[in-house]
């Protein structure tokens, strides 16, 4: 990545962060911008999330016991793009997540259900 491109991206990130913090302040969900750690991604106040920000979270896989970091960006996608319910939480590492998805697909196929979209 060129330096100019990187600079442009950093500015976009700052704007994104700033507008989200402004919304959290406006809704009085936070009293001060310092409540959002520098390494965290502020939540979208409109998304109905129960958190104020996403931050890298350590998880231990319930299937294989592997230690993994659930990245803040992935949490944002999970809750705001994928629209997962707020009580959901990552419990498996990536390989086990894929294995579990395959297992469910196979179970649906065997039961004669249409594949989930
Ligand atoms: Zn695992």
Backbone and ligand atoms as CSV (ligand in chain L), in Angstrom:
chain,resi,resn,atom,element,x,y,z
A,1,UNK,N,N,0.858,-1.207,0.000
A,1,UNK,CA,C,0.000,0.000,0.000
A,1,UNK,C,C,0.886,1.247,0.000
A,2,UNK,N,N,0.496,2.183,-0.835
A,2,UNK,CA,C,1.275,3.420,-0.892
A,2,UNK,C,C,1.036,4.248,0.368
A,3,UNK,N,N,1.959,5.170,0.605
A,3,UNK,CA,C,1.825,5.989,1.805
A,3,UNK,C,C,0.574,6.866,1.726
A,4,UNK,N,N,0.318,7.375,0.491
A,4,UNK,CA,C,-0.854,8.249,0.331
A,4,UNK,C,C,-2.144,7.471,0.593
A,5,UNK,N,N,-2.181,6.269,0.057
A,5,UNK,CA,C,-3.353,5.417,0.247
A,5,UNK,C,C,-3.570,5.138,1.737
A,6,UNK,N,N,-2.456,4.843,2.436
A,6,UNK,CA,C,-2.540,4.517,3.851
A,6,UNK,C,C,-3.050,5.729,4.626
A,7,UNK,N,N,-2.566,6.909,4.240
A,7,UNK,CA,C,-2.961,8.139,4.922
A,7,UNK,C,C,-4.469,8.372,4.723
A,8,UNK,N,N,-4.915,8.116,3.487
A,8,UNK,CA,C,-6.317,8.288,3.155
A,8,UNK,C,C,-7.172,7.337,3.990
A,9,UNK,N,N,-6.697,6.096,4.121
A,9,UNK,CA,C,-7.439,5.096,4.880
A,9,UNK,C,C,-7.501,5.479,6.360
A,10,UNK,N,N,-6.392,5.961,6.896
A,10,UNK,CA,C,-6.364,6.360,8.297
A,10,UNK,C,C,-7.363,7.484,8.543
A,11,UNK,N,N,-7.445,8.417,7.590
A,11,UNK,CA,C,-8.384,9.523,7.744
A,11,UNK,C,C,-9.830,9.004,7.712
A,12,UNK,N,N,-10.093,8.057,6.824
A,12,UNK,CA,C,-11.437,7.473,6.734
A,12,UNK,C,C,-11.785,6.769,8.039
A,13,UNK,N,N,-10.809,6.062,8.608
A,13,UNK,CA,C,-11.043,5.368,9.879
A,13,UNK,C,C,-11.331,6.367,10.993
A,14,UNK,N,N,-10.609,7.460,10.998
A,14,UNK,CA,C,-10.802,8.484,12.027
A,14,UNK,C,C,-12.195,9.099,11.915
A,15,UNK,N,N,-12.633,9.329,10.689
A,15,UNK,CA,C,-13.976,9.885,10.463
A,15,UNK,C,C,-15.051,8.910,10.922
A,16,UNK,N,N,-14.844,7.644,10.581
A,16,UNK,CA,C,-15.766,6.573,10.956
A,16,UNK,C,C,-15.873,6.514,12.476
A,17,UNK,N,N,-14.714,6.489,13.145
A,17,UNK,CA,C,-14.659,6.435,14.605
A,17,UNK,C,C,-15.320,7.673,15.213
A,18,UNK,N,N,-14.982,8.837,14.658
A,18,UNK,CA,C,-15.507,10.097,15.181
A,18,UNK,C,C,-17.021,10.176,15.086
A,19,UNK,N,N,-17.575,9.734,13.941
A,19,UNK,CA,C,-19.026,9.834,13.778
A,19,UNK,C,C,-19.750,8.865,14.701
A,20,UNK,N,N,-19.137,7.703,14.931
A,20,UNK,CA,C,-19.761,6.730,15.841
A,20,UNK,C,C,-19.709,7.216,17.286
A,21,UNK,N,N,-18.586,7.807,17.658
A,21,UNK,CA,C,-18.455,8.337,19.026
A,21,UNK,C,C,-19.448,9.486,19.210
A,22,UNK,N,N,-19.587,10.331,18.188
A,22,UNK,CA,C,-20.529,11.467,18.264
A,22,UNK,C,C,-21.942,10.953,18.527
A,23,UNK,N,N,-22.297,9.849,17.838
A,23,UNK,CA,C,-23.639,9.300,18.008
A,23,UNK,C,C,-23.834,8.732,19.419
A,24,UNK,N,N,-22.799,8.067,19.940
A,24,UNK,CA,C,-22.870,7.517,21.302
A,24,UNK,C,C,-23.013,8.641,22.327
A,25,UNK,N,N,-22.315,9.753,22.082
A,25,UNK,CA,C,-22.388,10.919,22.974
A,25,UNK,C,C,-23.777,11.550,22.910
A,26,UNK,N,N,-24.259,11.675,21.669
A,26,UNK,CA,C,-25.570,12.280,21.427
A,26,UNK,C,C,-26.674,11.511,22.151
A,27,UNK,N,N,-26.556,10.149,22.116
A,27,UNK,CA,C,-27.567,9.308,22.782
A,27,UNK,C,C,-27.312,9.201,24.281
A,28,UNK,N,N,-26.285,9.861,24.762
A,28,UNK,CA,C,-25.889,9.823,26.181
A,28,UNK,C,C,-25.559,8.409,26.647
A,29,UNK,N,N,-25.022,7.606,25.721
A,29,UNK,CA,C,-24.584,6.264,26.096
A,29,UNK,C,C,-23.194,6.341,26.725
A,30,UNK,N,N,-22.461,7.367,26.343
A,30,UNK,CA,C,-21.184,7.673,26.990
A,30,UNK,C,C,-21.187,9.163,27.325
A,31,UNK,N,N,-20.412,9.516,28.339
A,31,UNK,CA,C,-20.335,10.919,28.745
A,31,UNK,C,C,-19.114,11.599,28.148
A,32,UNK,N,N,-18.140,10.756,27.751
A,32,UNK,CA,C,-16.899,11.310,27.238
A,32,UNK,C,C,-16.269,10.341,26.233
A,33,UNK,N,N,-15.649,10.880,25.198
A,33,UNK,CA,C,-15.030,10.049,24.158
A,33,UNK,C,C,-13.945,9.136,24.726
A,34,UNK,N,N,-13.357,9.515,25.870
A,34,UNK,CA,C,-12.281,8.704,26.465
A,34,UNK,C,C,-12.792,7.360,26.980
A,35,UNK,N,N,-14.105,7.176,27.019
A,35,UNK,CA,C,-14.661,5.883,27.455
A,35,UNK,C,C,-14.447,4.805,26.400
A,36,UNK,N,N,-14.148,5.215,25.169
A,36,UNK,CA,C,-13.870,4.257,24.093
A,36,UNK,C,C,-12.353,4.116,23.959
A,37,UNK,N,N,-11.799,2.938,24.299
A,37,UNK,CA,C,-10.350,2.750,24.187
A,37,UNK,C,C,-9.856,2.990,22.754
A,38,UNK,N,N,-8.638,3.454,22.630
A,38,UNK,CA,C,-8.066,3.803,21.323
A,38,UNK,C,C,-8.063,2.610,20.364
A,39,UNK,N,N,-7.835,1.406,20.878
A,39,UNK,CA,C,-7.738,0.224,20.002
A,39,UNK,C,C,-9.099,-0.412,19.728
A,40,UNK,N,N,-10.170,0.166,20.279
A,40,UNK,CA,C,-11.505,-0.400,20.105
A,40,UNK,C,C,-12.244,0.257,18.941
A,41,UNK,N,N,-13.275,-0.431,18.445
A,41,UNK,CA,C,-14.142,0.123,17.410
A,41,UNK,C,C,-15.458,0.490,18.091
A,42,UNK,N,N,-15.853,1.761,18.064
A,42,UNK,CA,C,-17.115,2.136,18.699
A,42,UNK,C,C,-18.291,1.445,18.009
A,43,UNK,N,N,-19.304,1.055,18.779
A,43,UNK,CA,C,-20.491,0.423,18.204
A,43,UNK,C,C,-21.367,1.478,17.549
A,44,UNK,N,N,-22.181,1.011,16.608
A,44,UNK,CA,C,-23.173,1.887,16.007
A,44,UNK,C,C,-24.347,1.971,16.985
A,45,UNK,N,N,-24.623,3.160,17.493
A,45,UNK,CA,C,-25.679,3.337,18.496
A,45,UNK,C,C,-27.045,2.911,17.961
A,46,UNK,N,N,-27.212,2.896,16.647
A,46,UNK,CA,C,-28.492,2.499,16.037
A,46,UNK,C,C,-28.658,0.989,15.924
A,47,UNK,N,N,-27.568,0.242,16.124
A,47,UNK,CA,C,-27.609,-1.194,15.859
A,47,UNK,C,C,-28.286,-1.982,16.973
A,48,UNK,N,N,-28.615,-1.337,18.084
A,48,UNK,CA,C,-29.270,-2.027,19.187
A,48,UNK,C,C,-28.320,-2.905,19.971
A,49,UNK,N,N,-27.046,-2.703,19.810
A,49,UNK,CA,C,-26.058,-3.507,20.513
A,49,UNK,C,C,-26.068,-3.168,22.003
A,50,UNK,N,N,-25.643,-4.159,22.801
A,50,UNK,CA,C,-25.600,-3.901,24.244
A,50,UNK,C,C,-24.224,-3.424,24.677
A,51,UNK,N,N,-23.276,-3.366,23.713
A,51,UNK,CA,C,-21.945,-2.888,24.061
A,51,UNK,C,C,-21.722,-1.484,23.525
A,52,UNK,N,N,-20.719,-0.851,24.024
A,52,UNK,CA,C,-20.373,0.491,23.549
A,52,UNK,C,C,-19.316,0.410,22.462
A,53,UNK,N,N,-18.484,-0.636,22.550
A,53,UNK,CA,C,-17.418,-0.790,21.558
A,53,UNK,C,C,-17.042,-2.254,21.410
A,54,UNK,N,N,-16.410,-2.546,20.274
A,54,UNK,CA,C,-15.874,-3.887,20.026
A,54,UNK,C,C,-14.379,-3.823,20.254
A,55,UNK,N,N,-13.873,-4.853,20.909
A,55,UNK,CA,C,-12.441,-4.901,21.166
A,55,UNK,C,C,-12.015,-6.367,21.050
A,56,UNK,N,N,-10.783,-6.612,20.593
A,56,UNK,CA,C,-10.320,-8.000,20.442
A,56,UNK,C,C,-10.585,-8.791,21.726
A,57,UNK,N,N,-11.239,-9.944,21.568
A,57,UNK,CA,C,-11.607,-10.751,22.726
A,57,UNK,C,C,-10.946,-12.120,22.645
A,58,UNK,N,N,-10.296,-12.559,23.724
A,58,UNK,CA,C,-9.752,-13.919,23.713
A,58,UNK,C,C,-10.889,-14.916,23.911
A,59,UNK,N,N,-10.920,-15.972,23.114
A,59,UNK,CA,C,-11.914,-17.026,23.306
A,59,UNK,C,C,-11.205,-18.377,23.356
A,60,UNK,N,N,-11.790,-19.318,24.056
A,60,UNK,CA,C,-11.276,-20.682,24.088
A,60,UNK,C,C,-12.315,-21.539,23.383
A,61,UNK,N,N,-11.890,-22.236,22.346
A,61,UNK,CA,C,-12.812,-23.042,21.543
A,61,UNK,C,C,-13.463,-24.129,22.392
A,62,UNK,N,N,-14.777,-24.221,22.329
A,62,UNK,CA,C,-15.491,-25.214,23.143
A,62,UNK,C,C,-15.324,-26.621,22.597
A,63,UNK,N,N,-14.867,-26.760,21.355
A,63,UNK,CA,C,-14.693,-28.087,20.779
A,63,UNK,C,C,-13.274,-28.628,20.962
A,64,UNK,N,N,-12.279,-27.820,20.616
A,64,UNK,CA,C,-10.897,-28.334,20.643
A,64,UNK,C,C,-10.034,-27.652,21.705
A,65,UNK,N,N,-10.558,-26.629,22.342
A,65,UNK,CA,C,-9.811,-25.963,23.408
A,65,UNK,C,C,-8.761,-24.970,22.934
A,66,UNK,N,N,-8.712,-24.741,21.619
A,66,UNK,CA,C,-7.725,-23.803,21.084
A,66,UNK,C,C,-8.032,-22.379,21.545
A,67,UNK,N,N,-6.977,-21.612,21.710
A,67,UNK,CA,C,-7.102,-20.225,22.106
A,67,UNK,C,C,-7.132,-19.384,20.829
A,68,UNK,N,N,-8.074,-18.479,20.752
A,68,UNK,CA,C,-8.147,-17.631,19.567
A,68,UNK,C,C,-8.575,-16.234,19.958
A,69,UNK,N,N,-8.195,-15.259,19.140
A,69,UNK,CA,C,-8.635,-13.882,19.367
A,69,UNK,C,C,-9.803,-13.612,18.427
A,70,UNK,N,N,-10.918,-13.206,19.000
A,70,UNK,CA,C,-12.065,-12.789,18.187
A,70,UNK,C,C,-11.892,-11.305,17.930
A,71,UNK,N,N,-11.547,-10.978,16.690
A,71,UNK,CA,C,-11.173,-9.602,16.363
A,71,UNK,C,C,-12.358,-8.642,16.398
A,72,UNK,N,N,-12.061,-7.409,16.794
A,72,UNK,CA,C,-13.081,-6.356,16.882
A,72,UNK,C,C,-13.803,-6.190,15.538
A,73,UNK,N,N,-13.048,-6.242,14.423
A,73,UNK,CA,C,-13.650,-6.076,13.088
A,73,UNK,C,C,-14.660,-7.202,12.822
A,74,UNK,N,N,-14.292,-8.425,13.256
A,74,UNK,CA,C,-15.175,-9.573,13.035
A,74,UNK,C,C,-16.449,-9.457,13.881
A,75,UNK,N,N,-16.307,-8.904,15.085
A,75,UNK,CA,C,-17.488,-8.712,15.938
A,75,UNK,C,C,-18.425,-7.692,15.301
A,76,UNK,N,N,-17.844,-6.622,14.757
A,76,UNK,CA,C,-18.662,-5.597,14.087
A,76,UNK,C,C,-19.452,-6.240,12.951
A,77,UNK,N,N,-18.768,-7.035,12.141
A,77,UNK,CA,C,-19.444,-7.724,11.035
A,77,UNK,C,C,-20.553,-8.628,11.572
A,78,UNK,N,N,-20.218,-9.405,12.600
A,78,UNK,CA,C,-21.148,-10.391,13.161
A,78,UNK,C,C,-22.434,-9.724,13.658
A,79,UNK,N,N,-22.307,-8.635,14.388
A,79,UNK,CA,C,-23.475,-8.010,15.007
A,79,UNK,C,C,-24.167,-6.970,14.127
A,80,UNK,N,N,-23.409,-6.257,13.310
A,80,UNK,CA,C,-24.017,-5.155,12.564
A,80,UNK,C,C,-24.305,-5.488,11.104
A,81,UNK,N,N,-23.522,-6.384,10.507
A,81,UNK,CA,C,-23.753,-6.747,9.108
A,81,UNK,C,C,-24.549,-8.057,9.041
A,82,UNK,N,N,-24.062,-9.055,9.758
A,82,UNK,CA,C,-24.744,-10.349,9.803
A,82,UNK,C,C,-25.996,-10.279,10.684
A,83,UNK,N,N,-26.083,-9.260,11.539
A,83,UNK,CA,C,-27.239,-9.021,12.424
A,83,UNK,C,C,-27.493,-10.180,13.383
A,84,UNK,N,N,-26.412,-10.696,13.951
A,84,UNK,CA,C,-26.562,-11.757,14.942
A,84,UNK,C,C,-27.233,-11.188,16.188
A,85,UNK,N,N,-28.056,-12.016,16.867
A,85,UNK,CA,C,-28.688,-11.530,18.106
A,85,UNK,C,C,-27.626,-11.156,19.141
A,86,UNK,N,N,-27.968,-10.198,20.001
A,86,UNK,CA,C,-26.955,-9.655,20.915
A,86,UNK,C,C,-26.440,-10.657,21.943
A,87,UNK,N,N,-27.203,-11.741,22.179
A,87,UNK,CA,C,-26.732,-12.712,23.169
A,87,UNK,C,C,-25.724,-13.702,22.584
A,88,UNK,N,N,-25.520,-13.665,21.251
A,88,UNK,CA,C,-24.586,-14.594,20.606
A,88,UNK,C,C,-23.143,-14.207,20.911
A,89,UNK,N,N,-22.298,-15.226,20.948
A,89,UNK,CA,C,-20.884,-14.988,21.230
A,89,UNK,C,C,-20.076,-16.067,20.537
A,90,UNK,N,N,-18.885,-15.774,20.104
A,90,UNK,CA,C,-18.059,-16.783,19.443
A,90,UNK,C,C,-17.596,-17.818,20.466
A,91,UNK,N,N,-17.844,-19.082,20.180
A,91,UNK,CA,C,-17.452,-20.149,21.100
A,91,UNK,C,C,-16.462,-21.129,20.477
A,92,UNK,N,N,-16.248,-20.973,19.157
A,92,UNK,CA,C,-15.384,-21.920,18.471
A,92,UNK,C,C,-14.296,-21.202,17.687
A,93,UNK,N,N,-13.179,-21.911,17.492
A,93,UNK,CA,C,-12.109,-21.377,16.656
A,93,UNK,C,C,-12.553,-21.510,15.187
A,94,UNK,N,N,-11.846,-20.863,14.284
A,94,UNK,CA,C,-12.257,-20.849,12.878
A,94,UNK,C,C,-12.400,-22.246,12.268
A,95,UNK,N,N,-11.389,-23.134,12.400
A,95,UNK,CA,C,-11.551,-24.482,11.814
A,95,UNK,C,C,-12.758,-25.227,12.388
A,96,UNK,N,N,-13.000,-25.107,13.701
A,96,UNK,CA,C,-14.140,-25.801,14.315
A,96,UNK,C,C,-15.454,-25.170,13.876
A,97,UNK,N,N,-15.442,-23.846,13.637
A,97,UNK,CA,C,-16.643,-23.168,13.149
A,97,UNK,C,C,-17.019,-23.727,11.783
A,98,UNK,N,N,-16.010,-23.897,10.913
A,98,UNK,CA,C,-16.254,-24.447,9.573
A,98,UNK,C,C,-16.752,-25.890,9.670
A,99,UNK,N,N,-16.142,-26.655,10.557
A,99,UNK,CA,C,-16.531,-28.055,10.736
A,99,UNK,C,C,-17.991,-28.137,11.205
A,100,UNK,N,N,-18.346,-27.266,12.152
A,100,UNK,CA,C,-19.707,-27.243,12.699
A,100,UNK,C,C,-20.707,-26.860,11.614
A,101,UNK,N,N,-20.337,-25.905,10.756
A,101,UNK,CA,C,-21.228,-25.482,9.669
A,101,UNK,C,C,-21.471,-26.651,8.717
A,102,UNK,N,N,-20.374,-27.382,8.393
A,102,UNK,CA,C,-20.494,-28.546,7.508
A,102,UNK,C,C,-21.392,-29.605,8.136
A,103,UNK,N,N,-21.196,-29.835,9.448
A,103,UNK,CA,C,-21.977,-30.848,10.163
A,103,UNK,C,C,-23.465,-30.488,10.095
A,104,UNK,N,N,-23.801,-29.219,10.325
A,104,UNK,CA,C,-25.200,-28.780,10.291
A,104,UNK,C,C,-25.789,-28.919,8.886
A,105,UNK,N,N,-24.997,-28.535,7.871
A,105,UNK,CA,C,-25.465,-28.647,6.487
A,105,UNK,C,C,-25.773,-30.097,6.144
A,106,UNK,N,N,-24.852,-30.982,6.564
A,106,UNK,CA,C,-25.013,-32.409,6.296
A,106,UNK,C,C,-26.257,-32.948,7.009
A,107,UNK,N,N,-26.469,-32.521,8.244
A,107,UNK,CA,C,-27.633,-32.966,9.021
A,107,UNK,C,C,-28.926,-32.516,8.345
A,108,UNK,N,N,-28.926,-31.271,7.858
A,108,UNK,CA,C,-30.111,-30.740,7.160
A,108,UNK,C,C,-30.363,-31.544,5.887
A,109,UNK,N,N,-29.281,-31.839,5.166
A,109,UNK,CA,C,-29.412,-32.562,3.913
A,109,UNK,C,C,-30.006,-33.960,4.163
A,110,UNK,N,N,-29.472,-34.622,5.188
A,110,UNK,CA,C,-29.957,-35.980,5.518
A,110,UNK,C,C,-31.407,-35.979,5.962
A,111,UNK,N,N,-31.797,-34.900,6.651
A,111,UNK,CA,C,-33.179,-34.815,7.147
A,111,UNK,C,C,-34.138,-34.403,6.035
A,112,UNK,N,N,-33.595,-34.078,4.858
A,112,UNK,CA,C,-34.425,-33.727,3.723
A,112,UNK,C,C,-34.891,-32.280,3.702
A,113,UNK,N,N,-34.262,-31.445,4.550
A,113,UNK,CA,C,-34.604,-30.021,4.537
A,113,UNK,C,C,-33.838,-29.310,3.440
A,114,UNK,N,N,-34.416,-28.231,2.964
A,114,UNK,CA,C,-33.721,-27.406,1.986
A,114,UNK,C,C,-32.523,-26.773,2.679
A,115,UNK,N,N,-31.423,-26.618,1.940
A,115,UNK,CA,C,-30.264,-25.995,2.575
A,115,UNK,C,C,-30.591,-24.562,3.025
A,116,UNK,N,N,-30.114,-24.205,4.202
A,116,UNK,CA,C,-30.332,-22.834,4.715
A,116,UNK,C,C,-29.591,-21.855,3.815
A,117,UNK,N,N,-30.203,-20.745,3.525
A,117,UNK,CA,C,-29.576,-19.752,2.642
A,117,UNK,C,C,-28.678,-18.838,3.458
L,1,ZN,ZN,ZN,-11.556,-25.429,17.784
